[in-house]
Amino acid sequence: MKHMHRLIMSSSTYRQSSNFRPAAAEKDPANQLLWRYERRRLEGESIRDTGLSVSGLLNPELFGPSVRPPLPKGVAEGAWKSSPDLASHHRRSIYTFLRRNNLYPLLDVFDMPDTHLSCGRRGVTTTAPQALTYLNSDQTIDWARSFASKVLAAAPSDWKAQVDEAYRMAYSRPPSPAERDTALTFFEQHQSTIADKQSSAQVHAAVLADFCHALFDSSEFIYIN
């Protein structure tokens, strides 16, 4: 098995990118000949861990008992009492407590297998609750605010530098000129909509948090090319 894994993973087919090539797409639109790597979404656990890591909240502690992170209000009330150690709430998802009848909501919405059944392969769905959860949950909003704090610490005053830093942290690449212009336009327009009896620093932080939230909500953040 190890020899077969090594053969597969060292092959040119396995290691190719997902870059789109019009000529190849015209001859093989279904990618049956494997001329490109198929995009795939991260598992729910990886999505949560990536969000915690980029936001600077991830607790890298290893080993120990399962952790019971807080549950969203109104969801599975009474399923468990959250762990008293607040720092443990941000440990990797592999340490998250698992209760068969009440799965952790963020993992459940991103196709966590039914724990009552044996599952050889996970299903992958694209549903409205996934986007709504990522957009509206207190958890992802907290990630965005913490992410914005990291960006502010790295680039305190320059919007352009903040956009570049946010892209580097979230996507490991610089923004394109068009992406940078779009982000700066968003900053200019959005600050006028929330500037209500707040200091300029508070407005700036709020705008940056919303921008960071948008980066979290993008396909690039949760898909592998």
N, C-alpha and C positions, 0 to 999 in steps of 0.2 A: 504493500500500500504506500509506503514512504517513497519508494522508487517511482511509483505512478504519480504521486503528488508532485514530486520534484520534476518529472518530465512535463506535466501539465503546466506547472507554474513557471517553468523556464522557457516555455514555448513562445514564439513570437505572437501567436494568436492570443494567448492569455494576457500578454503584456502590452498589447496595442491600446491606443487611446480611443476615445469615442468621437474624435473629430469627424465632422460630416464632409464627405467627398462626393460632389454632385455626379461625377462620372460613375462611381461605384454604385451610388444610390439608384441611378437610372437602370443599371443592369440587374441589380439585386436589392430592390426596395425593402424586402422583408429581412434582409441581413442573414439569409440562410447559409451563405458562404462565409459568414463571420469575418467580413472585411472591416468591421469596427467593433469596439466594445460597447455592449448594451448598457445604457444608464441604469443604475439601480438605486433605490432609496435605502438609507440607513435603517437599521432596526430601531424600534422605539427606545431601547436602552442606550444605543449609541447616540440617538438624537438628544436625549436628555443629558448624557455625559458631555457631549460636544457643547451644548448650550451652557452648562455649568462651567466648563473649561474656558470657553471664550469670555464669559462674563467675569471670570476670576473667582468664582464661588466654589469651584470643585475642591472637595476635601480628599486628598490623595491617600488617606490612611488605609492601610491594608489589614486584612484579617479581622477577626472578631465576630460577634453575633450580628444578626440581621438588624436593620434600622427601619423604624416606622416613621417615614416623613409625614408631614401634615397633609391631610386630604382637603380638597376643595370644599367650600361650604355647600351643604345640601347634597353632597355626593357620598353615598355609602356611609351615612352617619352611623356611628357606633362600630364601624368595621375594626378600627383599632385606635388606641390612644397614642398620639405621636410621641416619639422618643424625647425625653427631657433635655438631652444634649443637643442644642441648636446646631452646632457645627456638624453633627452626624447627619443632619437632614440633607446635606449636600455631598454625601459620599457617593461613590459610583453606583450605578443602578443594579449591579450584580449583588449588592448588599441590601437591596430593598426587600422588605418583608413581603412574603407572598401568601395571600389567603385565597384559596380556590374560588370561593364565592364572591370575593370582592377584590378584583385586580386593581393595581394602582392605575388611576384613570389615564394619565398621560401615556403609559405603556399600553394600556388596553386599547386606546383609540388608534394607536399605530400598530395594530395587528399582532398583539401578543397572543400566542397560542392558547387555546382553551386548555386550562390546567386539569380538566377532568378527563382529557383524552390523550392518547399517545400521538405525538406529532413529529413526523419525520422531516417535514419541510413547512416553513411558515408561508401563509398566504400574504399577498401584497395587494392592498386595496387603496383606492383614492376616493375619499369621501369628504363631504362637507364638514362633518364634525372634526376632522383632523385640522382643517384650516381654521375653523372657529375656535378650537381649543388653543391652538398656537397663537391666535390673534387676541383672544380675550381672557385667557387664564391669568390669575394673579402671579402664577409661577413664572411664566415667560415675561411678564411685565417687570417683575423683580430682576430677572436676568438682564433685560434691556437697560434698566437703570444702573445696575452694577457695571455693565459693559460700557455705558456712557461715562461712568466715573473713571474707568481705566483709560478711555480715550482722552478725557479731559486732563488726566495726570500726564499723559504722554505728549499732548499738544494743547496747552492751556488756553490759547486765545485765537489761534488762526483756524478759521473754518476749513480752508482747503487742506491744511495739514491734518485736521481732525477727520475729514472724509478719507484721506489717504490712509491714515492710521486705522480707522475702522475697517476698511476693506482688507488691509493687511492682516488684522487680527481675525476677522471672520472668514475670509476667503483665501488667505495666504497669497494674495496678489494685489497689485495696485489697481485702482479703478481706471477704466478707459476715459478719454477726454469727455465723451458723451455722458458717461455715468457720473463723472465729477460735476459736470455742468448741471445735470438733473438734480444731484444732491444739493448743490449750492442754491439752486432755484427753490427747492423745497425748504431749505433753511430760511431763506428770505421771506417766502410766502407764509410759512407755518408760524413764524414767530409773531406775526400780526394777529393771528387768530387766537393765540393763547395769552397775549400780553394784557392781562387784566389784574391790575393792582399787584403785580409782581416785579421784583427787581430784575434788571437786565440779566444778571447772572442766573437767576432762577429760570427765566424764560429760555436762556441759552441752553441750560442743562435739560430742560423739558423737551426742547426741540431735538437736541442730540439724542435723548433717550428714545424718542419716537422714531428717529432715523435708525438707531441701532435695532429697535424692534422690527423695523421693516427688513433689515438685513437678516434677522433671524427667520422671518416669515418667507424668505425667498426659497425657490427650488434649489438654487446653488448651494444653500447651506445644508440641506438635508439629503441631497442626491450626490452620488459619486459618478464622476465622468471617467 
